Amino acid sequence: MFGLLFHLFRAKVMLLSAANIPVLAALIVLGTTGFVVTGTIQVNGDDDDRRVVNLTVKPLESKTCFDALLAQTETLLELDALASDATGQLRHLRDRARGKANDQNKMIDETALRTQFDTASAKIPPALAATRKQVLDAADLSKCQDADPNTTVSLNVTALRQTYDGILAAFGQTLNGILAEAQTAFDQLVATAQARPPKKDNESEDRDDDDDD
């Protein structure tokens, strides 16, 4: 019980300090599979300021299950965050390619640029789905979701976290590969872009016409 209360206290402290993935994961687990908190308010006398709040904490899962679910949820959230960040980086690479072409006074092929961006973006969702499945398959935590603290799983949470860390690292490498391929394609589009035609000096022509008159 102390361990569960400590997790709740830690989540509150972290939430006050800064928003991050472990906090979100903790709150999700606490709100769904961690434990139930019920309470009553007792008023002592006529003074409303002398109210006493009585809380009852009922664990829904064992500590092993709680820690395993927390680790799993954290990992899934981190995977989602990595995928979202990769999509954002793709947009940045696309915009930077436009900027490079403009700096070189070139007209980049917008259709080809959009095609390359869409091609790279389309690789992220299936990669994410496959990696999320790896996380879910890493340990059978079905017994940890029956709201019964007397049923648990036999596993080493530390080893499970190491497995999750390895899955995260591999997914990061996959995303880096997608970004590297996209960067190469964007660079090629910039290199082969056609030069902008020289601008006509309409004002000079107009002045010449006026002089002739």
CNS distance restraints for C-alpha pairs under 8 A (distance, minus, plus):
assign (resid   1 and name CA) (resid   5 and name CA) 6.31 0.50 0.50
assign (resid   1 and name CA) (resid  59 and name CA) 7.44 0.50 0.50
assign (resid   2 and name CA) (resid   6 and name CA) 6.04 0.50 0.50
assign (resid   3 and name CA) (resid   7 and name CA) 6.33 0.50 0.50
assign (resid   3 and name CA) (resid  63 and name CA) 7.20 0.50 0.50
assign (resid   4 and name CA) (resid   8 and name CA) 6.43 0.50 0.50
assign (resid   4 and name CA) (resid  34 and name CA) 7.99 0.50 0.50
assign (resid   4 and name CA) (resid  59 and name CA) 7.83 0.50 0.50
assign (resid   4 and name CA) (resid  63 and name CA) 6.96 0.50 0.50
assign (resid   5 and name CA) (resid   9 and name CA) 6.15 0.50 0.50
assign (resid   6 and name CA) (resid  10 and name CA) 5.99 0.50 0.50
assign (resid   7 and name CA) (resid  11 and name CA) 6.09 0.50 0.50
assign (resid   7 and name CA) (resid  26 and name CA) 7.75 0.50 0.50
assign (resid   8 and name CA) (resid  12 and name CA) 6.35 0.50 0.50
assign (resid   8 and name CA) (resid  26 and name CA) 7.81 0.50 0.50
assign (resid   8 and name CA) (resid  30 and name CA) 7.63 0.50 0.50
assign (resid   9 and name CA) (resid  13 and name CA) 6.30 0.50 0.50
assign (resid  10 and name CA) (resid  14 and name CA) 6.09 0.50 0.50
assign (resid  11 and name CA) (resid  15 and name CA) 6.00 0.50 0.50
assign (resid  11 and name CA) (resid  23 and name CA) 5.58 0.50 0.50
assign (resid  11 and name CA) (resid  26 and name CA) 6.30 0.50 0.50
assign (resid  11 and name CA) (resid  27 and name CA) 7.18 0.50 0.50
assign (resid  12 and name CA) (resid  16 and name CA) 6.34 0.50 0.50
assign (resid  13 and name CA) (resid  17 and name CA) 6.34 0.50 0.50
assign (resid  14 and name CA) (resid  18 and name CA) 6.05 0.50 0.50
assign (resid  14 and name CA) (resid  19 and name CA) 7.30 0.50 0.50
assign (resid  14 and name CA) (resid  23 and name CA) 6.35 0.50 0.50
assign (resid  15 and name CA) (resid  19 and name CA) 5.74 0.50 0.50
assign (resid  15 and name CA) (resid  20 and name CA) 7.92 0.50 0.50
assign (resid  15 and name CA) (resid  23 and name CA) 6.14 0.50 0.50
assign (resid  19 and name CA) (resid  23 and name CA) 6.66 0.50 0.50
assign (resid  19 and name CA) (resid  24 and name CA) 7.72 0.50 0.50
assign (resid  20 and name CA) (resid  24 and name CA) 6.56 0.50 0.50
assign (resid  21 and name CA) (resid  25 and name CA) 6.08 0.50 0.50
assign (resid  21 and name CA) (resid  74 and name CA) 6.46 0.50 0.50
assign (resid  21 and name CA) (resid  77 and name CA) 6.65 0.50 0.50
assign (resid  21 and name CA) (resid  78 and name CA) 6.78 0.50 0.50
assign (resid  22 and name CA) (resid  26 and name CA) 5.98 0.50 0.50
assign (resid  22 and name CA) (resid  74 and name CA) 5.86 0.50 0.50
assign (resid  23 and name CA) (resid  27 and name CA) 6.16 0.50 0.50
assign (resid  24 and name CA) (resid  28 and name CA) 6.14 0.50 0.50
assign (resid  24 and name CA) (resid  74 and name CA) 7.88 0.50 0.50
assign (resid  25 and name CA) (resid  29 and name CA) 6.18 0.50 0.50
assign (resid  25 and name CA) (resid  70 and name CA) 6.32 0.50 0.50
assign (resid  25 and name CA) (resid  73 and name CA) 5.53 0.50 0.50
assign (resid  25 and name CA) (resid  74 and name CA) 5.07 0.50 0.50
assign (resid  25 and name CA) (resid  77 and name CA) 7.22 0.50 0.50
assign (resid  26 and name CA) (resid  30 and name CA) 5.90 0.50 0.50
assign (resid  26 and name CA) (resid  70 and name CA) 6.23 0.50 0.50
assign (resid  26 and name CA) (resid  74 and name CA) 7.88 0.50 0.50
assign (resid  27 and name CA) (resid  31 and name CA) 5.91 0.50 0.50
assign (resid  28 and name CA) (resid  32 and name CA) 6.26 0.50 0.50
assign (resid  28 and name CA) (resid  73 and name CA) 7.94 0.50 0.50
assign (resid  29 and name CA) (resid  33 and name CA) 5.40 0.50 0.50
assign (resid  29 and name CA) (resid  34 and name CA) 5.56 0.50 0.50
assign (resid  29 and name CA) (resid  66 and name CA) 7.73 0.50 0.50
assign (resid  29 and name CA) (resid  69 and name CA) 6.95 0.50 0.50
assign (resid  29 and name CA) (resid  70 and name CA) 6.18 0.50 0.50
assign (resid  29 and name CA) (resid  73 and name CA) 7.42 0.50 0.50
assign (resid  30 and name CA) (resid  34 and name CA) 4.23 0.50 0.50
assign (resid  30 and name CA) (resid  35 and name CA) 6.22 0.50 0.50
assign (resid  31 and name CA) (resid  35 and name CA) 7.39 0.50 0.50
assign (resid  31 and name CA) (resid  36 and name CA) 7.92 0.50 0.50
assign (resid  33 and name CA) (resid  60 and name CA) 6.32 0.50 0.50
assign (resid  33 and name CA) (resid  61 and name CA) 6.91 0.50 0.50
assign (resid  33 and name CA) (resid  66 and name CA) 7.58 0.50 0.50
assign (resid  33 and name CA) (resid 144 and name CA) 7.91 0.50 0.50
assign (resid  33 and name CA) (resid 145 and name CA) 6.30 0.50 0.50
assign (resid  33 and name CA) (resid 147 and name CA) 6.81 0.50 0.50
assign (resid  34 and name CA) (resid  59 and name CA) 6.37 0.50 0.50
assign (resid  34 and name CA) (resid  60 and name CA) 5.68 0.50 0.50
assign (resid  34 and name CA) (resid  61 and name CA) 6.20 0.50 0.50
assign (resid  34 and name CA) (resid  66 and name CA) 6.12 0.50 0.50
assign (resid  35 and name CA) (resid  57 and name CA) 6.81 0.50 0.50
assign (resid  35 and name CA) (resid  58 and name CA) 5.48 0.50 0.50
assign (resid  35 and name CA) (resid  59 and name CA) 4.16 0.50 0.50
assign (resid  35 and name CA) (resid  60 and name CA) 4.70 0.50 0.50
assign (resid  35 and name CA) (resid  61 and name CA) 7.14 0.50 0.50
assign (resid  36 and name CA) (resid  57 and name CA) 5.89 0.50 0.50
assign (resid  36 and name CA) (resid  58 and name CA) 5.22 0.50 0.50
assign (resid  36 and name CA) (resid  59 and name CA) 6.44 0.50 0.50
assign (resid  36 and name CA) (resid  60 and name CA) 7.04 0.50 0.50
assign (resid  37 and name CA) (resid  55 and name CA) 6.64 0.50 0.50
assign (resid  37 and name CA) (resid  56 and name CA) 5.66 0.50 0.50
assign (resid  37 and name CA) (resid  57 and name CA) 4.66 0.50 0.50
assign (resid  37 and name CA) (resid  58 and name CA) 6.41 0.50 0.50
assign (resid  38 and name CA) (resid  55 and name CA) 5.69 0.50 0.50
assign (resid  38 and name CA) (resid  56 and name CA) 5.22 0.50 0.50
assign (resid  38 and name CA) (resid  57 and name CA) 6.64 0.50 0.50
assign (resid  39 and name CA) (resid  53 and name CA) 6.80 0.50 0.50
assign (resid  39 and name CA) (resid  54 and name CA) 5.26 0.50 0.50
assign (resid  39 and name CA) (resid  55 and name CA) 4.19 0.50 0.50
assign (resid  39 and name CA) (resid  56 and name CA) 5.91 0.50 0.50
assign (resid  40 and name CA) (resid  53 and name CA) 5.82 0.50 0.50
assign (resid  40 and name CA) (resid  54 and name CA) 5.26 0.50 0.50
assign (resid  40 and name CA) (resid  55 and name CA) 6.69 0.50 0.50
assign (resid  41 and name CA) (resid  51 and name CA) 6.53 0.50 0.50
assign (resid  41 and name CA) (resid  52 and name CA) 5.64 0.50 0.50
assign (resid  41 and name CA) (resid  53 and name CA) 4.55 0.50 0.50
assign (resid  41 and name CA) (resid  54 and name CA) 6.28 0.50 0.50
assign (resid  42 and name CA) (resid  51 and name CA) 5.56 0.50 0.50
assign (resid  42 and name CA) (resid  52 and name CA) 4.95 0.50 0.50
assign (resid  42 and name CA) (resid  53 and name CA) 6.21 0.50 0.50
assign (resid  42 and name CA) (resid  54 and name CA) 7.48 0.50 0.50
assign (resid  43 and name CA) (resid  47 and name CA) 7.55 0.50 0.50
assign (resid  43 and name CA) (resid  48 and name CA) 6.54 0.50 0.50
assign (resid  43 and name CA) (resid  50 and name CA) 6.18 0.50 0.50
assign (resid  43 and name CA) (resid  51 and name CA) 4.41 0.50 0.50
assign (resid  43 and name CA) (resid  52 and name CA) 6.24 0.50 0.50
assign (resid  44 and name CA) (resid  48 and name CA) 7.77 0.50 0.50
assign (resid  44 and name CA) (resid  50 and name CA) 5.64 0.50 0.50
assign (resid  44 and name CA) (resid  51 and name CA) 6.05 0.50 0.50
assign (resid  44 and name CA) (resid  52 and name CA) 7.52 0.50 0.50
assign (resid  45 and name CA) (resid  50 and name CA) 7.55 0.50 0.50
assign (resid  47 and name CA) (resid  51 and name CA) 7.84 0.50 0.50
assign (resid  59 and name CA) (resid 149 and name CA) 6.38 0.50 0.50
assign (resid  60 and name CA) (resid 147 and name CA) 4.53 0.50 0.50
assign (resid  60 and name CA) (resid 148 and name CA) 5.39 0.50 0.50
assign (resid  60 and name CA) (resid 149 and name CA) 5.13 0.50 0.50
assign (resid  61 and name CA) (resid  65 and name CA) 5.99 0.50 0.50
assign (resid  61 and name CA) (resid  66 and name CA) 6.14 0.50 0.50
assign (resid  61 and name CA) (resid 144 and name CA) 6.20 0.50 0.50
assign (resid  61 and name CA) (resid 145 and name CA) 7.44 0.50 0.50
assign (resid  61 and name CA) (resid 146 and name CA) 7.86 0.50 0.50
assign (resid  61 and name CA) (resid 147 and name CA) 5.89 0.50 0.50
assign (resid  61 and name CA) (resid 148 and name CA) 5.61 0.50 0.50
assign (resid  61 and name CA) (resid 149 and name CA) 3.91 0.50 0.50
assign (resid  61 and name CA) (resid 150 and name CA) 7.30 0.50 0.50
assign (resid  61 and name CA) (resid 151 and name CA) 7.42 0.50 0.50
assign (resid  61 and name CA) (resid 152 and name CA) 7.36 0.50 0.50
assign (resid  62 and name CA) (resid  66 and name CA) 6.09 0.50 0.50
assign (resid  62 and name CA) (resid 144 and name CA) 7.73 0.50 0.50
assign (resid  62 and name CA) (resid 148 and name CA) 7.95 0.50 0.50
assign (resid  62 and name CA) (resid 149 and name CA) 4.74 0.50 0.50
assign (resid  62 and name CA) (resid 150 and name CA) 6.79 0.50 0.50
assign (resid  62 and name CA) (resid 151 and name CA) 7.22 0.50 0.50
assign (resid  62 and name CA) (resid 152 and name CA) 6.10 0.50 0.50
assign (resid  63 and name CA) (resid  67 and name CA) 6.03 0.50 0.50
assign (resid  64 and name CA) (resid  68 and name CA) 6.09 0.50 0.50
assign (resid  64 and name CA) (resid 152 and name CA) 7.09 0.50 0.50
assign (resid  64 and name CA) (resid 153 and name CA) 7.26 0.50 0.50
assign (resid  64 and name CA) (resid 155 and name CA) 7.86 0.50 0.50
assign (resid  64 and name CA) (resid 157 and name CA) 7.17 0.50 0.50
assign (resid  65 and name CA) (resid  69 and name CA) 5.97 0.50 0.50
assign (resid  65 and name CA) (resid 141 and name CA) 7.35 0.50 0.50
assign (resid  65 and name CA) (resid 144 and name CA) 5.21 0.50 0.50
assign (resid  65 and name CA) (resid 152 and name CA) 6.09 0.50 0.50
assign (resid  65 and name CA) (resid 153 and name CA) 6.68 0.50 0.50
assign (resid  66 and name CA) (resid  70 and name CA) 6.06 0.50 0.50
assign (resid  66 and name CA) (resid 144 and name CA) 7.51 0.50 0.50
assign (resid  67 and name CA) (resid  71 and name CA) 6.16 0.50 0.50
assign (resid  67 and name CA) (resid 157 and name CA) 6.89 0.50 0.50
assign (resid  68 and name CA) (resid  72 and name CA) 6.15 0.50 0.50
assign (resid  68 and name CA) (resid 141 and name CA) 7.72 0.50 0.50
assign (resid  68 and name CA) (resid 157 and name CA) 5.85 0.50 0.50
assign (resid  68 and name CA) (resid 160 and name CA) 7.58 0.50 0.50
assign (resid  69 and name CA) (resid  73 and name CA) 6.01 0.50 0.50
assign (resid  69 and name CA) (resid 141 and name CA) 7.38 0.50 0.50
assign (resid  69 and name CA) (resid 144 and name CA) 7.58 0.50 0.50
assign (resid  70 and name CA) (resid  74 and name CA) 6.06 0.50 0.50
assign (resid  71 and name CA) (resid  75 and name CA) 6.22 0.50 0.50
assign (resid  71 and name CA) (resid 160 and name CA) 7.99 0.50 0.50
assign (resid  71 and name CA) (resid 161 and name CA) 6.30 0.50 0.50
assign (resid  71 and name CA) (resid 164 and name CA) 7.96 0.50 0.50
assign (resid  72 and name CA) (resid  76 and name CA) 6.28 0.50 0.50
assign (resid  72 and name CA) (resid 135 and name CA) 7.01 0.50 0.50
assign (resid  72 and name CA) (resid 136 and name CA) 7.57 0.50 0.50
assign (resid  72 and name CA) (resid 164 and name CA) 7.57 0.50 0.50
assign (resid  73 and name CA) (resid  77 and name CA) 6.19 0.50 0.50
assign (resid  74 and name CA) (resid  78 and name CA) 6.15 0.50 0.50
assign (resid  75 and name CA) (resid  79 and name CA) 6.17 0.50 0.50
assign (resid  75 and name CA) (resid 135 and name CA) 7.61 0.50 0.50
assign (resid  75 and name CA) (resid 164 and name CA) 6.50 0.50 0.50
assign (resid  75 and name CA) (resid 165 and name CA) 7.84 0.50 0.50
assign (resid  75 and name CA) (resid 168 and name CA) 7.33 0.50 0.50
assign (resid  76 and name CA) (resid  80 and name CA) 6.37 0.50 0.50
assign (resid  76 and name CA) (resid 132 and name CA) 6.42 0.50 0.50
assign (resid  76 and name CA) (resid 135 and name CA) 7.39 0.50 0.50
assign (resid  77 and name CA) (resid  81 and name CA) 6.20 0.50 0.50
assign (resid  78 and name CA) (resid  82 and name CA) 6.13 0.50 0.50
assign (resid  78 and name CA) (resid 168 and name CA) 7.83 0.50 0.50
assign (resid  79 and name CA) (resid  83 and name CA) 6.24 0.50 0.50
assign (resid  79 and name CA) (resid 128 and name CA) 7.08 0.50 0.50
assign (resid  79 and name CA) (resid 131 and name CA) 7.99 0.50 0.50
assign (resid  79 and name CA) (resid 132 and name CA) 7.45 0.50 0.50
assign (resid  79 and name CA) (resid 168 and name CA) 6.73 0.50 0.50
assign (resid  79 and name CA) (resid 171 and name CA) 7.69 0.50 0.50
assign (resid  80 and name CA) (resid  84 and name CA) 6.16 0.50 0.50
assign (resid  80 and name CA) (resid 128 and name CA) 7.45 0.50 0.50
assign (resid  81 and name CA) (resid  85 and name CA) 6.09 0.50 0.50
assign (resid  82 and name CA) (resid  86 and name CA) 6.13 0.50 0.50
assign (resid  82 and name CA) (resid 172 and name CA) 7.25 0.50 0.50
assign (resid  83 and name CA) (resid  87 and name CA) 6.39 0.50 0.50
assign (resid  83 and name CA) (resid 124 and name CA) 6.59 0.50 0.50
assign (resid  83 and name CA) (resid 125 and name CA) 7.79 0.50 0.50
assign (resid  83 and name CA) (resid 128 and name CA) 6.87 0.50 0.50
assign (resid  83 and name CA) (resid 175 and name CA) 7.56 0.50 0.50
assign (resid  84 and name CA) (resid  88 and name CA) 6.39 0.50 0.50
assign (resid  85 and name CA) (resid  89 and name CA) 6.18 0.50 0.50
assign (resid  86 and name CA) (resid  90 and name CA) 6.20 0.50 0.50
assign (resid  86 and name CA) (resid 175 and name CA) 6.62 0.50 0.50
assign (resid  86 and name CA) (resid 179 and name CA) 7.42 0.50 0.50
assign (resid  87 and name CA) (resid  91 and name CA) 6.50 0.50 0.50
assign (resid  87 and name CA) (resid 121 and name CA) 6.49 0.50 0.50
assign (resid  87 and name CA) (resid 124 and name CA) 7.84 0.50 0.50
assign (resid  88 and name CA) (resid  92 and name CA) 6.40 0.50 0.50
assign (resid  89 and name CA) (resid  93 and name CA) 6.17 0.50 0.50
assign (resid  89 and name CA) (resid 179 and name CA) 7.74 0.50 0.50
assign (resid  90 and name CA) (resid  94 and name CA) 6.19 0.50 0.50
assign (resid  90 and name CA) (resid 117 and name CA) 7.05 0.50 0.50
assign (resid  90 and name CA) (resid 120 and name CA) 7.82 0.50 0.50
assign (resid  90 and name CA) (resid 121 and name CA) 7.47 0.50 0.50
assign (resid  90 and name CA) (resid 179 and name CA) 6.65 0.50 0.50
assign (resid  90 and name CA) (resid 182 and name CA) 7.50 0.50 0.50
assign (resid  91 and name CA) (resid  95 and name CA) 6.16 0.50 0.50
assign (resid  91 and name CA) (resid 117 and name CA) 7.73 0.50 0.50
assign (resid  92 and name CA) (resid  96 and name CA) 6.00 0.50 0.50
assign (resid  93 and name CA) (resid  97 and name CA) 6.17 0.50 0.50
assign (resid  93 and name CA) (resid 182 and name CA) 7.93 0.50 0.50
assign (resid  93 and name CA) (resid 183 and name CA) 6.61 0.50 0.50
assign (resid  93 and name CA) (resid 186 and name CA) 7.60 0.50 0.50
assign (resid  94 and name CA) (resid  98 and name CA) 6.55 0.50 0.50
assign (resid  94 and name CA) (resid 113 and name CA) 7.26 0.50 0.50
assign (resid  94 and name CA) (resid 117 and name CA) 6.97 0.50 0.50
assign (resid  94 and name CA) (resid 186 and name CA) 6.86 0.50 0.50
assign (resid  95 and name CA) (resid  99 and name CA) 6.29 0.50 0.50
assign (resid  96 and name CA) (resid 100 and name CA) 6.14 0.50 0.50
assign (resid  97 and name CA) (resid 101 and name CA) 6.26 0.50 0.50
assign (resid  97 and name CA) (resid 186 and name CA) 6.01 0.50 0.50
assign (resid  97 and name CA) (resid 187 and name CA) 6.81 0.50 0.50
assign (resid  97 and name CA) (resid 190 and name CA) 6.45 0.50 0.50
assign (resid  98 and name CA) (resid 102 and name CA) 6.19 0.50 0.50
assign (resid  98 and name CA) (resid 108 and name CA) 6.69 0.50 0.50
assign (resid  98 and name CA) (resid 190 and name CA) 7.77 0.50 0.50
assign (resid  99 and name CA) (resid 103 and name CA) 6.10 0.50 0.50
assign (resid 100 and name CA) (resid 104 and name CA) 6.26 0.50 0.50
assign (resid 100 and name CA) (resid 190 and name CA) 7.02 0.50 0.50
assign (resid 101 and name CA) (resid 105 and name CA) 6.18 0.50 0.50
assign (resid 101 and name CA) (resid 106 and name CA) 4.91 0.50 0.50
assign (resid 101 and name CA) (resid 107 and name CA) 6.39 0.50 0.50
assign (resid 101 and name CA) (resid 108 and name CA) 6.07 0.50 0.50
assign (resid 101 and name CA) (resid 190 and name CA) 5.50 0.50 0.50
assign (resid 101 and name CA) (resid 193 and name CA) 7.27 0.50 0.50
assign (resid 102 and name CA) (resid 106 and name CA) 5.53 0.50 0.50
assign (resid 102 and name CA) (resid 107 and name CA) 6.94 0.50 0.50
assign (resid 104 and name CA) (resid 195 and name CA) 7.99 0.50 0.50
assign (resid 105 and name CA) (resid 195 and name CA) 6.03 0.50 0.50
assign (resid 105 and name CA) (resid 196 and name CA) 5.79 0.50 0.50
assign (resid 106 and name CA) (resid 190 and name CA) 7.80 0.50 0.50
assign (resid 106 and name CA) (resid 193 and name CA) 5.82 0.50 0.50
assign (resid 106 and name CA) (resid 194 and name CA) 5.47 0.50 0.50
assign (resid 106 and name CA) (resid 195 and name CA) 4.23 0.50 0.50
assign (resid 106 and name CA) (resid 196 and name CA) 5.09 0.50 0.50
assign (resid 107 and name CA) (resid 193 and name CA) 5.69 0.50 0.50
assign (resid 107 and name CA) (resid 194 and name CA) 5.54 0.50 0.50
assign (resid 107 and name CA) (resid 195 and name CA) 6.09 0.50 0.50
assign (resid 107 and name CA) (resid 196 and name CA) 5.82 0.50 0.50
assign (resid 108 and name CA) (resid 113 and name CA) 7.62 0.50 0.50
assign (resid 108 and name CA) (resid 189 and name CA) 6.60 0.50 0.50
assign (resid 108 and name CA) (resid 190 and name CA) 6.14 0.50 0.50
assign (resid 108 and name CA) (resid 193 and name CA) 4.94 0.50 0.50
assign (resid 108 and name CA) (resid 194 and name CA) 7.01 0.50 0.50
assign (resid 109 and name CA) (resid 113 and name CA) 6.10 0.50 0.50
assign (resid 109 and name CA) (resid 189 and name CA) 7.11 0.50 0.50
assign (resid 109 and name CA) (resid 193 and name CA) 6.70 0.50 0.50
assign (resid 110 and name CA) (resid 114 and name CA) 6.01 0.50 0.50
assign (resid 111 and name CA) (resid 115 and name CA) 6.18 0.50 0.50
assign (resid 112 and name CA) (resid 116 and name CA) 6.16 0.50 0.50
assign (resid 112 and name CA) (resid 189 and name CA) 7.71 0.50 0.50
assign (resid 113 and name CA) (resid 117 and name CA) 6.20 0.50 0.50
assign (resid 113 and name CA) (resid 186 and name CA) 6.94 0.50 0.50
assign (resid 113 and name CA) (resid 189 and name CA) 7.23 0.50 0.50
assign (resid 114 and name CA) (resid 118 and name CA) 6.07 0.50 0.50
assign (resid 115 and name CA) (resid 119 and name CA) 6.04 0.50 0.50
assign (resid 116 and name CA) (resid 120 and name CA) 6.23 0.50 0.50
assign (resid 116 and name CA) (resid 182 and name CA) 6.91 0.50 0.50
assign (resid 116 and name CA) (resid 185 and name CA) 6.93 0.50 0.50
assign (resid 116 and name CA) (resid 186 and name CA) 7.48 0.50 0.50
assign (resid 117 and name CA) (resid 121 and name CA) 6.06 0.50 0.50
assign (resid 117 and name CA) (resid 182 and name CA) 7.16 0.50 0.50
assign (resid 118 and name CA) (resid 122 and name CA) 5.96 0.50 0.50
assign (resid 119 and name CA) (resid 123 and name CA) 6.86 0.50 0.50
assign (resid 120 and name CA) (resid 124 and name CA) 7.34 0.50 0.50
assign (resid 120 and name CA) (resid 178 and name CA) 6.33 0.50 0.50
assign (resid 120 and name CA) (resid 179 and name CA) 7.51 0.50 0.50
assign (resid 120 and name CA) (resid 181 and name CA) 7.91 0.50 0.50
assign (resid 120 and name CA) (resid 182 and name CA) 6.17 0.50 0.50
assign (resid 121 and name CA) (resid 125 and name CA) 7.84 0.50 0.50
assign (resid 122 and name CA) (resid 126 and name CA) 7.73 0.50 0.50
assign (resid 123 and name CA) (resid 127 and name CA) 6.39 0.50 0.50
assign (resid 123 and name CA) (resid 178 and name CA) 7.43 0.50 0.50
assign (resid 124 and name CA) (resid 128 and name CA) 6.04 0.50 0.50
assign (resid 124 and name CA) (resid 175 and name CA) 7.34 0.50 0.50
assign (resid 124 and name CA) (resid 178 and name CA) 8.00 0.50 0.50
assign (resid 125 and name CA) (resid 129 and name CA) 6.11 0.50 0.50
assign (resid 126 and name CA) (resid 130 and name CA) 6.10 0.50 0.50
assign (resid 127 and name CA) (resid 131 and name CA) 6.19 0.50 0.50
assign (resid 127 and name CA) (resid 171 and name CA) 7.78 0.50 0.50
assign (resid 127 and name CA) (resid 174 and name CA) 7.84 0.50 0.50
assign (resid 128 and name CA) (resid 132 and name CA) 6.05 0.50 0.50
assign (resid 128 and name CA) (resid 171 and name CA) 7.77 0.50 0.50
assign (resid 129 and name CA) (resid 133 and name CA) 6.29 0.50 0.50
assign (resid 130 and name CA) (resid 134 and name CA) 6.47 0.50 0.50
assign (resid 131 and name CA) (resid 135 and name CA) 6.48 0.50 0.50
assign (resid 131 and name CA) (resid 167 and name CA) 7.14 0.50 0.50
assign (resid 131 and name CA) (resid 171 and name CA) 6.84 0.50 0.50
assign (resid 132 and name CA) (resid 136 and name CA) 6.35 0.50 0.50
assign (resid 133 and name CA) (resid 137 and name CA) 5.97 0.50 0.50
assign (resid 134 and name CA) (resid 138 and name CA) 6.00 0.50 0.50
assign (resid 134 and name CA) (resid 167 and name CA) 7.43 0.50 0.50
assign (resid 135 and name CA) (resid 139 and name CA) 7.68 0.50 0.50
assign (resid 135 and name CA) (resid 164 and name CA) 6.49 0.50 0.50
assign (resid 135 and name CA) (resid 167 and name CA) 7.22 0.50 0.50
assign (resid 136 and name CA) (resid 140 and name CA) 7.39 0.50 0.50
assign (resid 138 and name CA) (resid 160 and name CA) 7.60 0.50 0.50
assign (resid 138 and name CA) (resid 163 and name CA) 7.49 0.50 0.50
assign (resid 138 and name CA) (resid 164 and name CA) 7.88 0.50 0.50
assign (resid 139 and name CA) (resid 160 and name CA) 7.64 0.50 0.50
assign (resid 141 and name CA) (resid 145 and name CA) 7.16 0.50 0.50
assign (resid 141 and name CA) (resid 153 and name CA) 7.10 0.50 0.50
assign (resid 142 and name CA) (resid 146 and name CA) 7.46 0.50 0.50
assign (resid 143 and name CA) (resid 151 and name CA) 6.48 0.50 0.50
assign (resid 143 and name CA) (resid 152 and name CA) 6.03 0.50 0.50
assign (resid 143 and name CA) (resid 153 and name CA) 6.69 0.50 0.50
assign (resid 144 and name CA) (resid 148 and name CA) 7.89 0.50 0.50
assign (resid 144 and name CA) (resid 151 and name CA) 7.21 0.50 0.50
assign (resid 144 and name CA) (resid 152 and name CA) 6.00 0.50 0.50
assign (resid 144 and name CA) (resid 153 and name CA) 7.16 0.50 0.50
assign (resid 155 and name CA) (resid 160 and name CA) 7.73 0.50 0.50
assign (resid 156 and name CA) (resid 160 and name CA) 6.20 0.50 0.50
assign (resid 157 and name CA) (resid 161 and name CA) 6.12 0.50 0.50
assign (resid 158 and name CA) (resid 162 and name CA) 6.40 0.50 0.50
assign (resid 159 and name CA) (resid 163 and name CA) 6.30 0.50 0.50
assign (resid 160 and name CA) (resid 164 and name CA) 6.25 0.50 0.50
assign (resid 161 and name CA) (resid 165 and name CA) 6.08 0.50 0.50
assign (resid 162 and name CA) (resid 166 and name CA) 6.28 0.50 0.50
assign (resid 163 and name CA) (resid 167 and name CA) 6.37 0.50 0.50
assign (resid 164 and name CA) (resid 168 and name CA) 6.19 0.50 0.50
assign (resid 165 and name CA) (resid 169 and name CA) 6.17 0.50 0.50
assign (resid 166 and name CA) (resid 170 and name CA) 6.20 0.50 0.50
assign (resid 167 and name CA) (resid 171 and name CA) 6.19 0.50 0.50
assign (resid 168 and name CA) (resid 172 and name CA) 6.19 0.50 0.50
assign (resid 169 and name CA) (resid 173 and name CA) 6.39 0.50 0.50
assign (resid 170 and name CA) (resid 174 and name CA) 6.31 0.50 0.50
assign (resid 171 and name CA) (resid 175 and name CA) 6.26 0.50 0.50
assign (resid 172 and name CA) (resid 176 and name CA) 6.16 0.50 0.50
assign (resid 173 and name CA) (resid 177 and name CA) 6.22 0.50 0.50
assign (resid 174 and name CA) (resid 178 and name CA) 6.45 0.50 0.50
assign (resid 175 and name CA) (resid 179 and name CA) 6.22 0.50 0.50
assign (resid 176 and name CA) (resid 180 and name CA) 6.03 0.50 0.50
assign (resid 177 and name CA) (resid 181 and name CA) 6.21 0.50 0.50
assign (resid 178 and name CA) (resid 182 and name CA) 6.24 0.50 0.50
assign (resid 179 and name CA) (resid 183 and name CA) 6.08 0.50 0.50
assign (resid 180 and name CA) (resid 184 and name CA) 6.30 0.50 0.50
assign (resid 181 and name CA) (resid 185 and name CA) 6.30 0.50 0.50
assign (resid 182 and name CA) (resid 186 and name CA) 6.09 0.50 0.50
assign (resid 183 and name CA) (resid 187 and name CA) 6.05 0.50 0.50
assign (resid 184 and name CA) (resid 188 and name CA) 6.23 0.50 0.50
assign (resid 185 and name CA) (resid 189 and name CA) 6.39 0.50 0.50
assign (resid 186 and name CA) (resid 190 and name CA) 6.39 0.50 0.50
assign (resid 187 and name CA) (resid 191 and name CA) 6.20 0.50 0.50
assign (resid 188 and name CA) (resid 192 and name CA) 6.19 0.50 0.50
assign (resid 189 and name CA) (resid 193 and name CA) 5.91 0.50 0.50
assign (resid 201 and name CA) (resid 205 and name CA) 6.51 0.50 0.50
assign (resid 202 and name CA) (resid 206 and name CA) 6.12 0.50 0.50
assign (resid 203 and name CA) (resid 207 and name CA) 6.23 0.50 0.50
assign (resid 204 and name CA) (resid 208 and name CA) 6.19 0.50 0.50
assign (resid 205 and name CA) (resid 209 and name CA) 6.25 0.50 0.50
assign (resid 206 and name CA) (resid 210 and name CA) 6.32 0.50 0.50
assign (resid 207 and name CA) (resid 211 and name CA) 6.31 0.50 0.50
assign (resid 208 and name CA) (resid 212 and name CA) 6.35 0.50 0.50
assign (resid 209 and name CA) (resid 213 and name CA) 6.49 0.50 0.50
